[in-house]
Amino acid sequence: MQAGVEIDNLTVLKSEIREALISQRETTYALYRDLPEAFWVPANVPYGVNINPPLWELSHIAWFQEYFAVRLPGRDADETKSCFADADALFDSRHVAHRSRWTNQYPSRDMCFAFMRDSLDRTLKALQQSSAENIHHFQLVVAHENMHAEAIAMTLVALNLPLPIEVPTRKQLMAKPTDIAFAGGEILLGALDDVNPGRYQFCNELPPHRVAVAPFTISSQPVSDEEFSRFLGRGAANKNFAAMHVDYGQAVAYCGWANRRLPTEAEWEFAATHSSQFAASIGHVWEWTASAFTPYPGFVRGVYEEYSAPWFYTHQVLRGGSFVTHPRMQYPQYRNFYMPERRDMFCGFRTCQVD
């Protein structure tokens, strides 16, 4: 009976993944629907250290999907080859230098879009035949494209282009922020709840481990643009929206000015999993925490090992998700991470009372 249940669950999970792959690809296309024609040529895109040329980024999404969902778990020789000549040399972000993505010689846009279609077709066929042991490869490529959709929105902002209607509008803050007090306790950091058992979990979120959290008090919402503007000595700002495009150093400086502090990521996750009021306040901006991005005790590199280990000890953890973030990536255990000096993301912060 148990085996039958597992088979039924796998069938349902495959159906959900298929729907997610198809719907996210439609959104991905739509994000660049109004891209100026000239910007489809990578050499015409203004260089930025935090963005990628649109043609390269879309092709990279196709490469990643085919590589991790079809080629990597494949055992047949034909399955280990890409359906696109030179894909590994052009679109593997692990080995293609960032600056060269503007100057490499690429096939036509039509051929790159054909690669996206062919890659998705191969992935959907492989999904249908996948075993339970390999299903996490397909969950990974869904999460990867979800993340790149937000990166595309960041690119549009960096290029001073409008966000398309597919991007949700910013959420308004509550009229009056309050503080939420927690008595503290023990938390199993990184443990997913039973609501989303089929969600892909990155290796940097694992293994779940017990952490003692001391009593703390945290704001019911992120710092508003109006509050942050007062700190900067700027003019009028909007109290209805969270401060955004704030780097870690600015967040720390604000806390010193306001006699507050940033939460640790354990405190943040504790609040997100123990308070419906706090959980409802997530999704305005990515929120800086006081925690450096380090491996959890017992960390083991996952199938996408380059996502985590190369960035330990140099990046800072952000939690929560922004108004642009796909809901699938807004679970409490997700650890986003960036260099502390960056503020091009849709990022802000919330504060805790000083002990």
Buried (B, 14 or more C-beta within 10 A) or exposed (E): EEEEEEEEEBEEBBEEBBEBBEEBBEBBEBBBEEBEEEBBBBEEBEEBEBBBBBBBBBBBBBBBBBBBBBBBBBEEEEBEBBBBEEBBEBBBBEEBEBEEBBEBEBBEBEEBBBBBEBBBEBBBEBBEEBEEEBBBBBBBBBBBBBBBBBBBBBBBBBBEBEBBEBBBEBBEBEEEBEEBEBEBEEBBBBBBEEEEEBBBBBBBBBBBBEBEBEEBBBBBBBBBBBBBBBBBEEEEBBBBBBBBBBBBEBBBBBBEEBEBBBBBBBBBBBBBBBBEEBBEBBBBBBBBBBBBBBBBEEBEEBEBEEBBEEBBEEBBBBBBBBBBBBEBBBBBBBBBBBEBEBBBBBBBBBBBEEE
